[in-house]
Amino acid sequence: MYCVELSPDTDPKEVGTKAANLGRLMELGQKVPPGFAITRKALNCFLLEANLFDTVRDYLSTSESLDRKIRERKYRNLCTRIEEAPLPEQLERDVAKCSERYLKSAPAGLAVRSSSINEDATEASFAGLFESFLGLSSAADVWRQVRQCWCAAWTPAVIDYARKMEVELVPNHLAVIVQKMVQADCSGVLFSADPLTGNPWIFAVDSTFGLARDLVGGNVPGDQLLLEWDTGRVVERNVAEKPRMISASREGVREIDTPSNRRNIPSLTDDQAREIGRIGLEMDRAFGCRVDLEWAMAGEETFLVQARPITALPDFFPCDLEGEDAKLAWSLTGPDPITPLFRDLRDSHAWVQYKPEGVALGHLEYEERDINGYRYATESVWRDWRGSMAELETWLDAHETEHRQEWEAKKREMQATTRRAARAQEKAHSVAELIPTLLEMQHCMAELEPMNLGPSQSLGWLCEDLLEWFAKERVPDFDRSKLLQGIATYSHERTVAVQELGQSIDEPFVRETFSELPFDQVLPHLLEHHPACRFLRAYEAFCWRFGSRLPTWDSRPTWWAQAGEIEPHQTLFAIKKTLFGATPDVREVRREAIRRRKDYAEEIRQTLRKPDPNLVDRFDRILAWTQYWVPLLDDRQWYCPGNIRLSELIWETGVGLRDEGVVEKPEDILLFTSSDLEEIGRSEALQKNRDLCAKRRREWERNRRLHPSRHLGAHREKSAREKKPTRTPREDAPEKVLQGRGYTPGQVTGTARKVADMTDPGMLDSLTDEHILVCTPEAFDGIADWLSVLIAVKGLVSVNGPDRLHHAIQLARECGVVMVNLKGLDPEHIPDGVPLQVDGNAGTVTLLEER
């Protein structure tokens, strides 16, 4: 098929981007002049029939190396052959048939325009490099200009631009659009950002009477308007003198004198400008980027004749950093503006809010600022304990009990608030009743977060260091990791529940679903086909208990669909492994670890009693501190269920606000601040609440139109953590032996399984008890359900990870998995599938020969 009608189904690979964008405009309900596209197949057929395909290909590949005059001559010779070569018979008939059909109802004739697969893209526009022809009144005219469009596909200017933009040209990259002409009263161009400044809050419009052919080409001046982005209000207008205009009529397209009484008046009224602005904003939102639209008005109708992304906009991000702030290096923390509902919650404040008197426990120090709604932060610095180990022991003697009691009290408070919120949510019958519960839950979590970022973030490591300091000169070959096995943790309790869930499955269709489907399809399948099954009810109860993502949330917007600390895939992985008996019982693993821990602790006591019996009391006291504080970084039992409850409260309140007519969608609740919600809860004035929502939405959308700079303020050098690793195997070891740090004792041999994403269903499904996980830095992003994964493998190797991978280390100890951290090693050094020996005692990873 050589000709296809312009439609929403137009394929860009067949008809080029310009034609496909016209189809997209049709799909979006915009008026587009009807027409058809002569496909790339037509050009391909023509070149092959004329024996020119190889000629064009050779010209494209050698053009850059040619002298300018030789290059121009070769191009002109190529064009001559294009113009003179006979047309394939079927191609000529198809184009003539379509052209004549449209000419019958085209009083101003037809327009012929190029449409390349490379143009009008976000990265490269090829603007003005191809050809357009207007006012054609016969099929012969159409064919003559189609040939000219084809010739324009390979001009030296096109080739140079393509090479500069790193676009590879192929001989048949061009299609051609044929459309009815619009008998325009006025026409022009709209940019949904000011092309001179990059300001996305201003739309720029150029317009003129009649057709905008010469205006678009930059050959004549036109009226220039600046519009407010969301209202279309004209904020600035410069009216040009317009002595000539391009007219389209039954006589064709011609240049005529502009009537004297119209030469110096605006070509667009304010109402027309607002309509152009409205269409521009709709297309900007639909395309998801700033757009360049060519438009034409005929009577009461507005037609769009081209749409493309604006390329190479100037950077625009107003920045108000002053004084000392301007001297600091600020980095963007996320791609979107801060959600107003959580705008007042700042992690930097939480880190420093809890500071025990008289001591500087470990914490992060950094600054945060909101600029145009986006959050920026300075580079964080970890401030650790600043005294000696002897001073730490003295301080813990005096203060450890009070900090332990305070932590336990805060944890109970959080759990009580979560239970209270659940009861209140169940009893609430209106938005006014839900809002106080939501705000109490949010306030409670904000207040308790600093406690979570207080001693629990550093005392565990400090106590470990203190324990080693105390024992290393008194106990030969002391191994503190042996004393940290079998400790009760949130992850242990959670994995026990997961295994119980897997063991309880007695519904055949659930077992079949786990057996036959990938992890990411299990829950959707059961929700669709067996929504009332016992397994889903038990799984949902598990999610509420441990703060995991609820299965029904996948149909909600991104914020809710991603809520919850643990990815469902990891939980489903552990359920499946348990269901089919592929993992050890984690309770038995812990019992064995407890036995080993107690035996080792008793060995140390026996060693300490010999020189001084009093040392045993000190050892037991330091050991008790360590075994209490080390697991607390993993203790999310207090936080995760509260987070899930808060997420559900926000959603239910959003649904209520939608039903009341305050917001359009439940997720619009995120546009409100906490103070806004308090006001809405007290107010019964519906219109007032709607106006508040409209105001907040405008603020949000206004900020979202910006492209924030990644860095602001002082010049920022790459930190050592961001630089690529260059470490090689240790010099004094064989090439295949990699030296790192062992965190759990033992030695295992297995097969490397390279992991960058701990949530990948395919990766999880491939794991066996012969695998040793080799985790790249990306695998440690976020919080993973390490225990559920580790019970299914032999060992864990961290490649180029940080020194202290607390969650992974503690849980590797928990289930007896040998772990070594190879800090600074290039992940490429360990291939996927290679046999490995991991020695936690020596801290080495050995690449074995293929077996």
Secondary structure, DSSP 8 states (H G I E B T S, - for coil): --EEE--TT--HHHHHHHHHHHHHHHHTT-B---EEEE-HHHHHHHHHHTT-HHHHHHHHHHGGGS-HHHHHHHHHHHHHHHHHS---HHHHHHHHHHHHHHHTT-TT-EEEEEEESSSS-SS---TTTS-EEEEE-SHHHHHHHHHHHHHHTT-HHHHHHHHHTT----TT-EEEEEEE----SEEEEEESS-TTT--TTEEEEEEEEBB-HHHHTTSS--EEEEEETTT--EEEEE-----EEEEEETTEEEEEE--TTTTTS-SS-HHHHHHHHHHHHHHHHHHTS-EEEEEEEETTEEEEEEEEE--S----------HHHHTSEEEE--SS---GGGTT--HHHHHHH---TT---SEEE--EEEETTEEEE---EEE---S-HHHHHHHHHHHHHHHHHHHHHHHHHHHHHHHHHHHHHHH--SHHHHHHHHHHHHHHHHHHHHHHTTGGGTHHHHHHHHHHHHHTTTSTT--GGGGGSS---HHHHHHHHHHHHHHT---HHHHHHHHHS-HHHHHHHHHHH-TT-HHHHHHHHHHHHHT---GGGGGS-HHHHT-SSS-HHHHHHHHHHHHTT-S--HHHHHHHHHHHHHHHHHHHHHHHHTT-THHHHHHHHHHHHHHHHGGGGG--TTTHHHHHHHHHHHHHHHHHHHHHTS-SSGGGGGGS-HHHHHHHHH---HHHHHHHHHHHHHHHHHHHTS---SEEES-----TTTS---B-S-TTS-TTEEE-EE-S--EEEEEEEEES-TT-HHHHHH--TTEEEEE-GGGGSS---HHHHHTTSSEEEEES--S--HHHHHHHHHTT-EEEEETTB-GGGS-TT-EEEEETTTTEEEE----
